[in-house]
Amino acid sequence: MQVRCQHCHRPFALGKEAVHQALDMMKAENLNHYTAHCPHCRRANKLSYEELLRAAPDWQKQKESGTST
């Protein structure tokens, strides 16, 4: 996922795995936005749940495995 920093206007990328982890965290903590830090200026950028979901349409919430065998 390509993100443009809202402060320095330089683009940076979030990998698919990072997007999936962000979506998992947002669901677990009931958040509306994810904070991605720009690697160039180190400032925070808010990404909405919908933006992240567009980048990962195949994402499904991971079920917590608590099965005992």
Residue pairs with C-beta under 8 A, 6 or more apart in sequence:
1 13
1 14
1 15
1 16
1 19
1 52
1 55
1 56
2 11
2 12
2 13
3 11
3 12
3 13
3 14
3 36
3 45
3 47
4 10
4 11
5 11
5 12
5 38
5 40
5 41
5 43
5 45
6 43
6 45
7 38
7 41
7 43
7 45
8 38
8 40
8 41
8 43
10 38
10 40
10 41
12 38
12 39
12 40
14 22
14 36
14 55
16 55
16 56
19 52
19 55
19 56
19 59
20 56
20 59
22 34
22 36
22 47
22 52
23 34
23 49
23 52
23 53
23 56
23 59
23 61
24 61
24 62
25 31
25 34
26 32
26 33
26 34
26 49
26 52
27 61
31 49
32 48
32 49
33 46
33 47
33 48
33 49
34 46
34 47
34 48
34 49
34 52
35 44
35 45
35 46
35 47
36 44
36 45
36 47
37 43
37 44
37 45
38 44
38 45
53 59
